[in-house]
C-alpha cells in the first residue's frame, strides 16, 4: 500500500465528527474514515516500520466506561511504535492536522523510579538534559504530566528538578496542514522520529522492557 498523504476528506471527517459524535454519523461515514484516515495511517506506519518497528494503529472507539464524556468516538487517529512500556514514537491526525511525538507517555512506579534515578545521576541526567535542549532548539515542544511539588527524596534545588518532576514526558511537533496530502509527509515524520530517537532510546534503556 503506497502512502500519498492524508486527503482533505480526513480533515472534513473530523470536523464533522466534532459536531456529530454519534453512532449514526459514524455508520453513515465509516467508509470515509476507512479510506481517508485508517488506510493512509496504515500506509504511513507500514512505510516507517522497517526502520522504527511495527506500529499499533489505535481503535477509533473511546473507552467511556468511567468517563464523564460519553461521546463514543475519538476526535483523532493515533498510531504508536513501542520500544518499551508506553515508550516510543507517536503520530496522529485530527481536525488540527498532523502531529508527531516521542518519549514516555506513562511510567509505572518502578519504571518512574528508574527514570528519576537516571535523571539524578550526573552523567545520564546531563545527557537527557542535552537531548531535551537540542530537541527544543529544533522546534519540539515538551509535554507531560508534571508534579507541582518536589518528588520525594529529591532536593528542590536539584539542577534537573524540572525533569525530575515529570511523571510522563514527550516532545512533539504539530505540523498543521503542511504537506498533509503529499507523500512528502512520510519523509517529515521519518526525519522527526529520527531526531527523537536519542530521547526514546534514553528512556527505553531505563525501563523494564520485560516486566
N, C-alpha and C positions, 0 to 999 in steps of 0.2 A: 504494500500500500504506500503510494507516494504521498509526501506532505507538501501541500501548496498553500499553507497558511489557513487561517480561520476566516470563512466568508462573513460578510456583513450580516447575514442571516443569524449568525451566532449571537451578535450583539442585540439584534432585534428580538430574538427569542428571550434573552434575559431581561431586556427592558419590559417586554410584555408579561413575563413571569412575575416580575416585581409588582405589577398591577393586578395580576390574577393568579395567585399561587394556589390553584385548586386542582383537584384530580381531573375535573372535566377539561380544564385548559390543557393539562399535561397530555391527556389521552388524545386530544384533538391535534396537538402539535408535537407528539412524540417523534414523528418522522423527521421534523426539523432538528430536534435535539440530536437524533442519531446521525444525521448527515452533516450538520453544521458544527456540532460540538464534539460528540463522542468519537466519531470516526477520525476527524483531524487530530484529536488528542491522542488517540491510539497510534496514528501515523507518526506524530511528533515524537512520542516517547519510544516508539519502536526504532526510529531513526537514531536516537541517542543511546539506545540500550547497549550497543556493543562497547561503548566507552564507559558508561556510567552504571549499567545494570538495568534489570527489568523493573519497570515502574508499576506501581499499583494505581490504577485509574479508579478513583473513588466512585461509589454509587451515588446517584443524584438524589437519593431519598434522605431526609433528615430523620434522626432518632428523636422523636418528640415525647417519649415516654415520661421524662422528668423535666421537660422544658415548658416554660410559660408560653412561648411562641409555638403554636401548633401548626404553622404552615408546613406542608408536607415535603416541599422540595427545596434543595439548596439553591442559592442565587448565584452559584458559580460552579465550575467543573475543575476539580483539582486532581493532580497526579503527584505521586511521591516515590522517589527511589531511596530505599532504606539501606544504610550500611551498618546500622546499629539500632538499638531501641529508640524509636521516634527521632532518629538522627539520619540526615541525608539531604537530598535535593528536592525542591518543590517547584511546580509550575501550575498556574491556574488561569482560567479565562472566565470573565463575567461581564456585566454591562460596562464596568470601567475600562475594560480591555484586558491585557495580559500582565501578569506579574510573576516574578521568579524569586526564589529564596533558597537558603541553605542554612543548616545549623541543627540545633536540637530543640524539638517542639514540645517536649515533656521529658522530665528526668525523675525517675522514682528515687526514693530516699537513698539507697546505696549508690546509685549512679550519680546523683547530685552531690553526694559527699565526695566521690572520687573526682568529679569535675572541680569542686571547690578546693580540694587538696592540691590539685594541679595548678589552679589559679594562684593559690597561696605560695606554692613553691616558686622560688625566684626565676629559675631558668624557664620552666614551662609556662609560668604565668606571664612573664615578659614576652615570650613567644606569642601567646594568644593576644596580648595587648597590641603587638606589632601587626598581627594578622587583621585584627578588627580595625585598627587605624588605617591600614593600607586599603581595606575594602571601603571604609567610609570615604576616604580620599577619592576612591574610584566611583563614587556615586551611590554606593549601597547605604541603606538605612537600617539601623539596628532596632529590633523589636523583641518583645518577650515579656513574660510575667516577671516582675521585679519587686523584691521586698522594699518596703519604705523604711524599715529599720535595718540594723546591722545583723547579719547572720550570727547565730550563736557560736561563740568560740573565736570570733574574729574581731580585731580592733576597728573602731570607727575610723581611725586614721590610716588604715591599711592602704598602701599605694595603689591597689587594684580593687578597692572596695566597691566601685560601681559594677565591675564584672562579677564580683562575689555575690552581689545582691540578686543576680538573675537566677530564676528557677527554670526558665526556658529562654533560649536566645537564638535568634535567627537574623541574618542580614539579607535584605532583599531589595529589589528594584521593581518599580511599576513602569511598564512600557506604554501604557495607554493604548492607542490605536496604531502606533508606529509599526510599520512592516507587518501589520496584523494579517493581511490577506495575501502574503507572499511567502515563497519558500525560504526567503532570507531570514524569516523569524527563527527558524531552526538554528541557523548559524549564531544568531544573537543569544539564544538560550544556551547553546553549547559553550560559547565564549564566557558567559557569566557563570555557568556551572563550573567551568574550569577555574575561574577566578575564585570561586567559593571552595574549591577542593581543599586548600590548606586548613580552612575552618572545619569543614566536615571531617577531615582525617584527624585533626587535632582532637575533636570530641570523640570520634569513634575509637581512638586509641585509649580513651579513658573510661568508656562504659563497658558493661558486662554484656558482650555480644551473645554469649551462650545462655546466660541466666536470664 
